[in-house]
Amino acid sequence: MNQQEQPEYRVYQVWRLDDNGNEFLVETFDDRNSAEERAAGLAASGHKQVYWVTESAIQRVG
């Protein structure tokens, strides 16, 4: 397999939207469940920010 044919790898990112409309990457996970749990925990902490999870495909190198 050459470099152009490397398999994709899925990651799940927790994002935060602050009171001023700015988006920030909080943390990246290898599985959706961990990311969802982290986002839920942050949302339950009483802050006004909004948290959500996105899925991204990245190319493996090597």
C-alpha positions as CSV (number, residue, x, y, z in Angstrom):
1,M,0.0,0.0,0.0
2,N,1.5,3.4,-1.0
3,Q,1.1,6.6,1.0
4,Q,-1.8,7.7,-1.2
5,E,-3.8,4.6,-0.2
6,Q,-3.4,4.9,3.6
7,P,-6.7,4.2,5.5
8,E,-8.6,7.0,7.1
9,Y,-8.9,7.2,10.9
10,R,-11.9,8.7,12.6
11,V,-11.6,11.1,15.5
12,Y,-14.3,12.8,17.6
13,Q,-13.8,16.4,18.8
14,V,-15.6,18.2,21.6
15,W,-16.2,21.9,20.7
16,R,-17.3,24.8,22.8
17,L,-19.2,27.9,21.8
18,D,-18.6,30.8,24.3
19,D,-20.9,33.8,25.1
20,N,-19.3,35.9,22.4
21,G,-19.9,33.4,19.6
22,N,-16.3,32.1,19.5
23,E,-15.8,28.3,18.8
24,F,-13.0,26.4,20.5
25,L,-11.7,22.9,20.2
26,V,-11.8,21.4,23.8
27,E,-10.5,17.9,23.3
28,T,-10.1,15.1,20.7
29,F,-11.1,11.4,21.3
30,D,-10.7,8.1,19.4
31,D,-14.3,7.1,20.1
32,R,-17.7,8.9,20.0
33,N,-18.9,7.7,23.3
34,S,-16.0,9.2,25.2
35,A,-16.4,12.5,23.4
36,E,-20.2,12.5,24.1
37,E,-19.6,11.8,27.8
38,R,-17.0,14.7,28.0
39,A,-19.4,17.1,26.3
40,A,-22.3,16.1,28.6
41,G,-20.1,16.5,31.6
42,L,-19.0,20.0,30.6
43,A,-22.6,21.0,29.8
44,A,-23.7,19.8,33.2
45,S,-21.1,21.8,35.0
46,G,-23.3,24.9,35.0
47,H,-21.4,27.0,32.5
48,K,-23.4,29.0,29.9
49,Q,-21.3,27.7,27.0
50,V,-22.7,25.2,24.5
51,Y,-20.7,22.0,23.8
52,W,-21.1,19.6,20.9
53,V,-19.2,16.7,19.2
54,T,-18.0,16.5,15.6
55,E,-16.6,13.6,13.7
56,S,-13.6,14.0,11.4
57,A,-11.6,11.7,9.1
58,I,-7.9,12.0,9.1
59,Q,-5.3,10.3,6.9
60,R,-3.0,7.9,8.7
61,V,0.7,8.6,8.0
62,G,3.3,5.9,8.1
